[in-house]
Amino acid sequence: MLLDEEQLAAREALDALRARISGGEVGGGIYLWGSVGRGKTMLMEEFYESIRVGKRRIHFHRFFADLHSRAHELGSMGAALDHVVDGIRMLCFDEFHIDDVADAMFMARVLDTIVAKGVTVVVTSNVPPTDLLPNPLFHEQFVSSIELIERTLEVIELGGSVDYRTAGQPGAGDYRFATGEFLVGSGITWPSGESVELTIGTRTLECSAIRDGVVWFDFEVLCAGSTSAADYLELASRFDDWVIFGVPVLAEASEFALRRFGNVVDVLYDVDARLTVYAAAGVEDVAGSLRNIPGLARLYSRLSLLARTEMDSVNGDGQRQLRSSVNSR
């Protein structure tokens, strides 16, 4: 893939950081931010693979789930944080975003530990540091951590307006995810009498069906209840092919359901699982309103990767009568 001017400038900064790491420099790093689909993850992966020191790459949702699990195992969060950075000189943090005040307080402690131990950090994000934890009621509580990021890391904007995902150029790591479909139609009937109770820790979650290894979920059950990103990670480790039906126009969904759906799509994208979405309206109507909302624009971008097809009907056996393909990747 040919890189545009902004991507080449970001790569040059990463190349310079690689040279400093190779020369024995410790600490510091880069905070690489820009709009969705600009190739941040691709550049990070290229950089990460070229580094020959102790290193670790983590994704936001996986990081929190693993850290809480490790804290339970080791008996304290401090011990869990020490384990995260044990034996490494570089930590790559993909899809960094802080929308929740509890996550913010937790991440403040993580950042303090990483910086104190002299670990070099590379972060990708859709927003600049100043836009982390944007809720004005809580933003002030994260300002000291934002200032720490700005003092410690080189903040680089990956500018440009082209979203290469919606332009039909899937990035590294999203190939199976991009084989999924976004299906639109009326008169759709869903699985009936096939529900399965899935155990997640000490709780259960109902899926509508499991067919040939494909797990089916009702949007309301999956996203409107008390599920978490850790639950989705656990389920993604069991199923690599998902169907989510009954997806509404997201502007009309509750904020909590919308955030959870974004987490589901984030997790499936990150593990490169296949996703099929059944909705009553097209992707522009369902998610187009999110394209300029920090923290949610990537949801629109990732749904846009899915092939879009209109249907006359879908029956409870999942058999489709296709009307026409309205968009192809």
N, C-alpha and C positions, 0 to 999 in steps of 0.2 A: 504494500500500500504506500503510495506517495504521500509525504507529509506536507501540510501547508506551512506557511511562514510562521504562524504562531506555534505550531507543533514543533517545528525545527528549533525555535528559540527555547522552548521548554526542554527539548532534548539536550541542547547545549548546556543548559544549567544543570541537568542531571549528569551529563558527562563530566562537568567540572566537579560536582560533588563526588562522583566515583573516583576521580583522581585524588581528591583530598582524603577519602577513606583509604585508598590504596597507599597513600603516603603516611598513614598512621594517625590522621586527625580523628578526634572523637567528639561526639556531641554535635549539636546543630542539625541541619537538614533543610528540607524544602516542604512548604505547604503549597501544593499545586491545586488551584481552583479554577473553575470555569463552568459554563453551562453544560447541560447534558449532551452526550454524544460527541464530545470534542476530542476523545481519544486519551483521556487522562489515565484510565486503567491500562490501556495498551502501552503507553509510555512507561508507566510504573512497572509493568510486567517485564518489559524489555530491560529496564534498569535493574530490576531485582535479579533477573537471571544472569546478569553480567557481574554481579558482586561476588567476591570470593572470600568473604569473612563470615563469621557467625551471624545469621540473619533469620528473621521471621516475618512473614506477611500475613496479615489478619484482616478480616472484614468486620465492620462495626457490629453486626448482629451476632456473628459467631464469637467475636471477642467477649462480649458481655455474657453470653451463655457459658462459654468455657471458663471465664474467670469466676463466675458465681459457683460453678461446679467445683472448681479447684479450691475455692475458699472453704467450701463445705468439707472437702476432703482433707485439707491441710489445717483447718481449724481457725484460720483468720484471713482477712483480706490482705493484710500486709505480706503474709507468707505467699499468698497466691500471686501478688504483684511481683514479688521477688522471683517467683518461678517463671513468670512471663519473660523477664529480661535476663534470666540466668544463661550465661554462655553466649550471648549475642552482642554484636556491636551495632547492628542496624535493625530497625523495626519499620516495616511498611504498613501503613494504615489506610485501607481503601474505603471509599464511600463514607468519609467522616461527616457526621451531622449530629447536632445536638438540638433536639426539639423539646425534650422533657427535662424538668428541673431536677428530678432524681438522677437521671443519667448525667446531667451536668455536674452535680456534686460528686458523683462517682468518678467521672472523667477527670475532674480537677485533681483528685488524688493520684490517678494514673499518670497524668502529665507531670506532676511534681516528682513522682518516683522515676520516671523515664529520664527526665532532665538531670536529676540529682545523680544518676548512675552513669551519665555521659553517653547514653545510647543515641546514635544518629537516627533521626526520624524522617520518613518521607510520608506525606499525607496527601490523599486526593479528596476533593470535596466539590460540591456544586456551589458553595457559597464562600465568600471571604471570611476570615476569622471574626470580623466585627458583626457578621450576621448570624453567628452561632447563638443558639437559644434566643430566638427573635422576640418571644413574648415579652412585651415591655414590663409585665408584672414581675418577671424573674430575671431578666437580662442582666441586671446589675450584679446578681450573685455570681455570674460567670466572667465578669469583666477582668478580674485578676488573672484568670486562666487565659483569656484572650490576649492580654498583655504579655503573658509568658510565651505564648505561641509566637507573637510578633517579635519579641526580643530574641528568641532562640532559633526560629526557622526563617529561611528566606521565603517570603510570600510572593508567589508568581501567579499571575492571572494567565490562563490559557484562553486568550480571546478568540474572536471569530464567531460568526453566526451560523455556520453549517453544522447541523446535527447529523453526523454520519450514520447514525442508526436509522433515522427516518428517511435519510437519503438512500437507504438500501445497501449500506456497507456495514454489516455486523462487525463488531469489534472482537478482539481475541477473547475467547471464553464464552461467547454467547451462541455458539453454532447450533447446539441441540435445542436450546431455548427458542431460537429463531425458526425452528421447524414447526412450532406450534401454530394454532389458528385462533382467530377472533371471529366467531360465528354469530351472525345476526339473522333473526327471523321471528315470525309470529307463530302462534299455535304450537309452541314447543311443549312437550310433556317430558317430565323428568323421571329418573328411576323411582320405582315404588316397590316397597316390600323387600328391598335388598340392603337396608341400612346395616352398618357394622359399627360396634363400639370399639374405638381405638384407645388403648391405654397409653397415657403419657405421664410418666411418673406415678403420682397417686391419684390422677384424675383420668377422666375419659372424655373423648370427643367423638361425636357421631359423624361418620361419613355416609353418604347416600348409597354408595356401592363401591365394590372393588371388582373390576372386570379385567381379566388377563393382565393383572399387575397395574392397571390404571385406577387411581383413586379418584372418586367423584365427591365433590363438596358443594353444598348449598352456600352461596355467599353469606346469607344471614347467619347460618350456623358457624361458619368459619371465621367471619369477621365482625359480627355484631355481638358476640359473646366475650367471655373473659379469656381469650387466647393471647399468646405472646409470641414474639419472634423466636424465643427458645423452643416453643411448641412446634413452630413451623420448621425449624432446623431439625428437630427430632423426626418429624414426619418426612422431611425431605431425605433423610438418611434411609428411610424404608421404601419410599416410592419416588421413582424418577420420571413418572408420567402422571400429570394431574389434569383434572377437569374441574373448573369452577363455573357453576351455572347460576342464573338469576342475578347477574351483575347489573346493578341499576345505573342510572346517570349519576356519576359520583358527586356532582355538585349538590345532589339531593340527599346523599347519604349522610349519616352522622359523622362528626369529626373523628370519633374513635374508630368507626367501621372503615372510614377512608384510610386512616393511618395504618390500621391492621392489614387492609388489602395491599397497601404500599409495601408493608413489611413482607407479606407473602410473596409478592412479585420480586422484591429485592432478593429474598432467600432463594427462590427458584432460579432466578437469573444467575446468582452467584455460584450455585452448584451446577448450573447448566442443565437443569431438568426441563422436560417438555411441558408446556402449558397450553391447554385449550380453554378458551373463555366463551361462554354462551351469554349473549346479552340481547336485549330487546332493541338496542339502537347501535349505530356504528361507533367506531372508536372515537371519532371527533366529537360526537354528541355525548358519549359516555365519559371521556377523559380530556377532551380538548381544552376545557376551562382550567386545567391544571398546568398547562404548558409554561406559564410565566410565574408560577408560585414556587418560591424556594422550598426545597425539601420534597416537593411533589412533582416537579417537572420531569424527574427521571421516571416516574410511574407512567406518564403519558408516553415518554420516549420508548420505554421498554414494551409497552403494549403495542406501539406502532411497529415493532419488529414482527409481530405475528401476522401471518397471512390473513386477509380479510375476505370473508365469503358470506354472501346472502343465501338464505335457505327458504324454501317453502314450508318445510316442517322438519321436526326432529321427534322421533318417538322414544318411548321409554327404553328401548333397546339400544339407543344411540345411533340408529340408522337415519341417515340424512337424505333429504331430497334437495339437491342443490339447485338454486335458481341461476346464479351466475357468480363468477369471481369478480369482485369489485376492486380488488387491489392485490398485487403480487409483490413480493419482495424483489 
